[in-house]
Amino acid sequence: MSHSLSAFISCTFVQLLLRREFHPFLVRFYLPSAIFVLVSWISFTIDPRVVPGRMALLVTLLLMLINVSTGLSDSVPIANSLTAIEVWLFSCIGFVGMAVVEYALLLLHLRLGEEKDLGRHNSDGSWESSRVRAKSEKAKVENVQVDGNSNGKGYFQNQEADNVFLLSTGT
């Protein structure tokens, strides 16, 4: 009996081909979230004084991105760490959230600028509002004598701002 050893060995061969489908994730998550971020950039072109329009756009986009990210949990299996799509959606939420923060800082800057325009510091370091300054300017104007013109009008020159005001005696 001379049989070769290879005659008694059997082999089974299995080939598994695994392919990941990107198309559903691209259409349901990546593309819409990228479009939401691009639309949030349009808010930078809206006039900052139009608060309802700009805030409505940004808050709506932020809520839509949060809704997309919660819908992700139904489509992706549970993983021990962050997946690439979760990182993508969190960064998109971060971009839109930072646009909201930027707008809040812009409104704060505008408000502080308006308050600065409404008042000024005096030479002694005290703050004088525009209302107080307007009252003092009115008092200066009322104390000026009419220069005796026949038309009943006189001129008053403000020493601080070099502005010339036409005064009327009411006649």
C-alpha positions in Angstrom: 0.0 0.0 0.0 1.7 3.0 -1.1 -0.5 5.9 -1.1 0.7 9.5 -1.1 -0.1 11.7 1.8 -1.8 14.3 -0.5 -4.5 11.9 -1.4 -6.0 12.0 2.1 -6.0 15.8 2.6 -9.0 17.8 1.6 -9.3 21.5 1.3 -12.2 23.9 1.3 -11.9 27.4 0.0 -14.2 30.3 0.9 -13.9 33.8 -0.3 -15.9 36.6 1.3 -16.3 39.8 -0.6 -17.4 42.7 1.7 -18.4 45.9 0.2 -19.5 49.1 2.0 -22.4 51.0 0.6 -21.7 54.8 0.9 -24.6 56.0 -1.2 -27.3 55.8 1.5 -25.1 57.7 4.0 -24.0 60.2 1.4 -27.6 61.0 0.5 -29.1 60.9 4.0 -26.4 62.5 6.1 -23.3 63.9 4.5 -24.9 65.9 1.6 -27.7 67.5 3.7 -25.5 68.5 6.6 -22.9 70.0 4.2 -25.7 72.0 2.5 -27.0 73.2 5.9 -23.5 74.5 6.8 -23.2 76.3 3.5 -26.6 77.9 4.0 -25.6 79.0 7.4 -22.7 80.9 5.8 -25.3 82.9 3.9 -26.4 84.4 7.2 -23.1 86.4 7.2 -24.5 88.4 4.3 -27.7 89.3 6.1 -27.8 92.8 7.7 -27.0 92.3 11.4 -29.8 94.6 12.4 -32.3 92.1 11.0 -32.3 89.9 14.1 -35.5 87.8 13.4 -34.4 86.8 9.9 -30.9 85.9 10.8 -31.7 84.1 14.0 -34.5 82.2 12.5 -32.2 80.9 9.7 -29.4 79.9 12.1 -31.6 78.3 14.8 -33.6 76.4 12.2 -30.4 75.0 10.6 -29.0 74.1 14.0 -32.2 72.2 14.9 -32.2 70.5 11.6 -28.6 69.3 12.1 -29.5 68.0 15.6 -32.5 66.2 14.1 -30.2 64.6 11.4 -27.7 63.5 14.1 -30.5 61.9 16.2 -31.7 60.1 13.1 -28.2 58.7 12.7 -28.7 56.4 15.7 -31.3 54.4 13.8 -29.1 53.8 10.8 -25.7 53.1 12.3 -24.8 50.2 14.6 -23.6 51.0 18.1 -19.8 51.4 18.3 -17.5 51.8 21.2 -16.0 55.0 19.9 -17.0 57.8 17.6 -17.5 57.0 14.0 -16.5 59.2 11.1 -20.1 60.2 10.3 -20.6 61.2 14.0 -17.5 63.3 13.9 -18.7 64.9 10.6 -22.2 65.7 12.1 -20.7 67.1 15.3 -18.4 69.3 13.4 -21.3 70.6 11.2 -23.3 71.3 14.4 -20.2 73.1 15.7 -19.9 75.3 12.5 -23.5 76.4 12.7 -23.3 76.8 16.5 -20.3 79.1 16.0 -22.2 81.1 13.5 -24.9 81.7 16.2 -22.1 82.7 18.7 -20.6 85.0 16.1 -23.9 86.7 15.6 -24.4 87.1 19.4 -20.9 88.7 19.6 -21.7 91.0 16.7 -25.0 92.1 18.3 -23.1 92.8 21.5 -20.5 94.8 19.6 -23.2 96.8 17.9 -25.0 97.5 21.2 -21.8 98.6 22.9 -21.0 100.8 19.9 -24.4 102.5 20.1 -24.0 103.1 23.8 -20.6 104.6 23.1 -22.1 106.9 20.5 -24.8 107.9 22.9 -22.3 109.2 25.5 -18.8 110.4 26.2 -16.3 110.8 29.0 -15.7 114.2 30.3 -12.3 115.6 31.1 -12.7 114.7 34.8 -13.3 111.1 33.9 -17.1 111.1 34.5 -19.6 109.8 31.9 -22.0 112.2 30.2 -24.9 110.7 28.2 -26.1 112.3 25.0 -29.3 113.4 26.8 -27.5 115.3 29.4 -25.2 116.8 26.7 -28.3 117.8 24.6 -29.8 119.5 27.6 -26.6 121.4 28.3 -26.4 122.4 24.7 -30.0 123.7 24.8 -29.2 125.7 27.9 -26.2 127.3 26.1 -28.4 128.1 23.1 -31.1 129.7 25.3 -28.6 131.9 27.0 -27.2 133.4 23.8 -28.4 137.0 23.0 -29.8 137.7 19.5 -27.4 139.9 17.7 -30.0 142.5 16.9 -30.8 141.6 13.2 -34.0 143.0 11.9 -35.2 139.5 11.0 -35.0 138.4 14.6 -32.5 135.6 14.0 -29.1 135.3 15.5 -26.2 132.9 15.2 -24.6 130.8 17.9 -21.3 128.9 17.5 -20.6 125.9 19.6 -17.1 126.2 20.9 -16.5 122.5 21.4 -17.7 121.2 18.0 -17.3 124.3 15.9 -20.8 123.9 14.6 -22.9 127.0 13.7 -26.6 126.9 14.7 -29.2 129.3 13.4 -31.3 130.7 16.2 -34.8 132.0 15.9 -36.5 134.2 18.4 -39.9 132.9 17.4 -41.1 136.1 15.6 
